[in-house]
């Protein structure tokens, strides 16, 4: 695969709501949360609870942040008291960005789709949605015999989506000083320039536009 990379360590926690004190049904991304030492945190609601995604640093130890015991220590600082004993599930994972060098074999008898062809960080639902587009294009290629165009078009889409997911990841876990400066400047200006706040809200999920039309519509 081309562009192989491991993109950091994350902790995902599912938490049940406190009856009568449910958090707002809104997606929240908190840059550099002071309750977890300046690490960024995403909170996404689901029926009966919510999920918290903690973006850890490269030198963080999983035992410090990724065990159930560790989560119970840092979770109240992120979502408030009363939730440490309502943890349903804890998992850790690393983002990967990989795209296969080719989406078909030399004899054009094997077609790769979905995660057999590419792996993306989960921003903008690009992995699942592009996998569906891959499968539809593969079915058409098999029916028409146009395997080579399928491989070229779907790989172009995968490379676009990989770059888009990488841009989102750069916002989530900025390694470049210029990205941090842009974030802090936007935060300072957001009260008077609403578009700065809008950028801060949407940037962690990647570009909102899809791949070029030649790459098979949006995904």
Secondary structure, 3 states (H helix, E strand, C coil): CECCCEEEEEEEEEEECCCCCCCCCCCEEEEEEHHHCCEEEEEEEECCEEEEEEECCCCCCHHHHCCHHHHHHHHHHHHCCCCHHHEEEEEEEEEECEECCCCECCCCCCECCHHHCEECCCCCCHHHHHHHHHHHHHHHHHHHCCHHHHHHHHHHHHHHHHHHHHHHHHHHCCCCHHHHHHHHHHHHHCCCCHHHHHHHHHHCCCCCCCCCHHHCCCC
